[in-house]
Amino acid sequence: MVSILGSLLRQIIGGMEGVPEEISRAFQEQKNVIGGRGPWLPDIVKMLQTVTPSLPTFACIDALDECTTAHRVKLLNSLN
């Protein structure tokens, strides 16, 4: 799930002129954590909420039927 939303975030930011400061800062903070883990699901959802209100966003997610029901519900709720 984190990989799907993370990929969506990368694609949205890739279409922008620059990376918003708060997102850049959040990734830098995670990089400094022991082990350099990536952002967790709530972090990615917050980042998506930061960038999507400023531009029209449409998402096409293929193979959603291949996710487990629990993951599908969690993903769709996150996108809501």
Backbone torsions as a table, in degrees:
resi	resn	phi	psi	omega
1	MET	NA	-44.3	178.8
2	VAL	-61.1	-37.1	-178.8
3	SER	-68.5	-35.8	179.2
4	ILE	-67.2	-50.6	-178.9
5	LEU	-69.1	-34.1	176.1
6	GLY	-63.6	-41.1	177.4
7	SER	-64.5	-41.7	176.9
8	LEU	-60.9	-43.8	178.2
9	LEU	-61.7	-44.3	178.3
10	ARG	-59.6	-42.0	-179.2
11	GLN	-66.2	-41.1	179.8
12	ILE	-65.4	-46.9	-179.1
13	ILE	-66.3	-33.9	178.3
14	GLY	-62.0	-25.9	179.1
15	GLY	-89.0	-1.5	-179.6
16	MET	-93.9	163.4	179.0
17	GLU	-68.9	-31.1	179.3
18	GLY	-158.1	165.1	178.8
19	VAL	-80.7	125.2	177.9
20	PRO	-57.3	142.9	-175.1
21	GLU	-56.0	-43.5	-177.1
22	GLU	-65.8	-31.3	178.0
23	ILE	-74.5	-43.0	176.7
24	SER	-58.9	-44.1	179.9
25	ARG	-63.8	-42.9	-179.3
26	ALA	-62.2	-41.5	178.3
27	PHE	-68.1	-38.0	178.7
28	GLN	-64.1	-40.9	178.2
29	GLU	-62.9	-41.9	179.1
30	GLN	-67.0	-33.5	178.4
31	LYS	-64.3	-32.1	-178.6
32	ASN	-81.5	-12.8	178.4
33	VAL	-69.0	147.8	179.3
34	ILE	-53.9	126.3	-178.8
35	GLY	88.9	-10.6	177.0
36	GLY	58.2	42.8	-179.1
37	ARG	-64.0	156.3	176.0
38	GLY	-81.5	173.5	179.7
39	PRO	-65.3	149.2	176.8
40	TRP	-87.5	170.2	-175.9
41	LEU	-52.1	-49.5	180.0
42	PRO	-60.9	-33.6	178.3
43	ASP	-65.7	-44.4	-179.6
44	ILE	-65.7	-41.3	178.2
45	VAL	-60.2	-43.2	177.9
46	LYS	-61.7	-41.1	179.4
47	MET	-64.3	-41.2	176.8
48	LEU	-62.8	-39.7	178.2
49	GLN	-66.1	-27.4	179.0
50	THR	-71.7	-41.9	-173.5
51	VAL	-92.8	-27.4	-173.3
52	THR	-75.6	-28.5	179.5
53	PRO	-65.0	-22.6	-175.0
54	SER	-85.2	-10.2	179.6
55	LEU	-148.8	150.0	178.0
56	PRO	-63.3	133.5	-176.4
57	THR	-130.8	128.2	176.2
58	PHE	-124.3	135.1	-179.8
59	ALA	-122.1	133.3	174.7
60	CYS	-117.9	113.2	-177.3
61	ILE	-112.1	113.3	-178.7
62	ASP	-85.3	151.9	174.1
63	ALA	65.3	27.4	177.9
64	LEU	-61.7	-28.7	178.6
65	ASP	-68.2	-14.9	178.6
66	GLU	-85.8	-9.4	176.5
67	CYS	-78.5	154.7	173.3
68	THR	-66.6	157.5	-178.8
69	THR	-57.5	-43.1	-179.1
70	ALA	-62.9	-42.6	179.3
71	HIS	-68.3	-38.3	179.7
72	ARG	-62.0	-45.6	179.6
73	VAL	-63.6	-43.6	-179.5
74	LYS	-64.1	-41.1	178.6
75	LEU	-63.7	-48.1	-178.7
76	LEU	-65.5	-37.7	175.6
77	ASN	-64.8	-37.5	177.9
78	SER	-64.8	-37.3	-179.9
79	LEU	-75.5	-21.9	-179.9
80	ASN	-67.1	NA	NA
